[in-house]
Amino acid sequence: MFLIGATGCVLARPARSRVGSAPASLGAETVTFPSQSGSVIRAWLSPGQRGAGAVLLLHGMGANRESMLGRARFLHRAGFTVLAPDFQAHGESPGRHITFGELESLDAEAALAFLRSSAPGERVGIIGVSMGGAATLVGSKPLAVDALVLESVYPTFHDAVADRLHSWLGPFGFLGDAMAPTLIQFVAPKIGIDPSRLRPIDAIGKVNEPLLLIAGTEDQYTRLTESRALFARAVSPKELWEVRGAGHEDIHAYAPLEYERRVGEFLISHLRLGSIGASVSDRDCDMAGMQSSALPRPRECSASQMRISGNTPRY
């Protein structure tokens, strides 16, 4: 029981830290806005070009907006307006506990409203990483945007806990599935969450907007079979990118050129006015003020750069 309690404390403890100002190259200001979670959310807002679209960046559990800096930089170069918030109990946003997506879904909703008011008339996309992706799905309804990128998102809270226990317990990892329900029963009432709500797999079928789901083939916290199950429940149009060799890590940092090509192309095709549903073109890149290397074509990527699965179906 002591082990279970200690593990629960580790999972839910706040991840507060000083973040500070964004790098000057991002052209961002630090902004604040209230959330129904009870927190006052601190974020970076980087203005973009008119008509180029806007993107909300939602970090994972235990991280903060600084972890999304690489993505923010490439999106800023592409001309997008970018908002990168700290979830409650993360970074510079106050909060008592991490809630694995429940309260964070309210923060995501507040951030989306703030981004829409800051970039009126722009089509909006979301990149949600791990818990950040779950937070886009598990609110009263999935957040309504024009394009959605989900990375390493758990299908259920039970899966997320069991997978972490399996990884943390080493040779005793086989106990993860058996211990997960007890741990959840111990932690949930203490931090005020309802585990039955933390089921992205039940919500993803309600997403009608274009979806790009990204999964690492070696991810031990969200296993590939779980990502494929999540993808199977999604409706069209959808695409799955299985990143060969990647674990539960920063996919942008792991395969930056291919990430920027794939994700950049996906967002431009769905968020740029006048190019909805079209693939990215050289004209699009020029309009965005990007360098030609920012969204490399497949022929420009070496084999070592393209750490991706050969099976990347589009639906």
C-alpha positions, 0 to 999 in steps of 0.5 A, a space after each residue: 500500500 505504501 508503494 501504491 501511495 507513493 506512486 500516486 503522489 509521484 503521478 499527481 504532484 504539481 510540476 511547477 517551474 519558472 519558465 520566463 519569457 520566450 526567445 526573441 526569435 519567436 516574437 512572442 509575449 507572455 499572456 494570462 487568462 482564466 480557466 474554469 479549472 480555477 487556475 490562471 493560465 500563463 502562456 506564450 502568444 506569437 502573432 502570425 500572418 493574416 490568413 495563415 492560420 493559428 495553432 494551439 500547442 498543448 504539452 504533456 504531463 509534467 512538462 510546460 510550454 517550454 517543451 513545445 518551443 521547437 514546434 512553436 519555432 517552426 510554426 512561427 517561421 511558417 507564419 502561423 499564430 501560435 499559443 503555447 500555455 502551461 496547464 494548471 499545476 504545470 510551469 507557471 500556472 498554479 494548481 494543486 494536482 495534475 489531473 491527467 486531462 480532467 482539469 486540463 481539458 478546461 484549460 485547453 478550452 480556455 486557451 482555445 477561446 483565448 487564441 480565437 479572440 487573439 486571431 479572429 477569423 483564422 482557422 485553428 489547429 491543435 497539436 496535443 502531446 500525451 496528456 495535452 492530446 487527451 485534454 482536447 478530447 475528454 472535456 464535455 465534448 472534444 474541442 472543435 477545431 479545423 485540424 487536430 494533431 495528437 501525439 502519444 495519447 493514451 486511450 484510457 486512464 487505466 492504460 496510462 497508469 498500467 503502462 507506466 507501472 509496467 515500465 517503472 517496476 522493471 522485472 515486476 512490470 507484469 504486475 502493472 495491470 493488476 496494480 493499476 485499478 488499486 492505484 487509480 482507486 487510491 489517487 482519484 478521490 484524493 485529487 478529485 478526478 473521475 477515471 470514467 471520464 478519462 477515456 480518449 478512446 470513447 471521445 475520438 469518434 466524435 472528432 469530425 475534423 481532419 486528424 493526424 495521429 502520431 505514435 512512436 513504435 517503441 513507446 512504453 507509456 502509450 504502446 503502439 497497439 493502444 495508438 492503433 486502437 485509438 486510431 481505429 475508433 477515429 472517423 475519416 479523414 484521418 492519418 496515422 504516422 508511426 515513428 520508427 524507433 521513437 519512444 514516449 518522447 518529443 517526436 519533433 526533436 526525434 525526427 525534426 525534418 520529417 515532423 516539420 514536413 508532415 505536420 507542416 503540410 497537414 496544417 497548411 493544407 487544412 488551415 490556410 485560406 484558399 488551400 483547404 484540402 490541398 497539399 502544401 505547395 512551393 507557393 504556400 511555403 513562400 507565402 509563409 516566409 519559410 526556408 525551403 528546408 523547413 518543409 522538405 519534400 520526401 526526395 530531400 530526406 535522407 534515409 536516416 532522417 525518415 525514421 518512419 513506419 513504411 505503413 502510414 495509411 491515410 483514410 
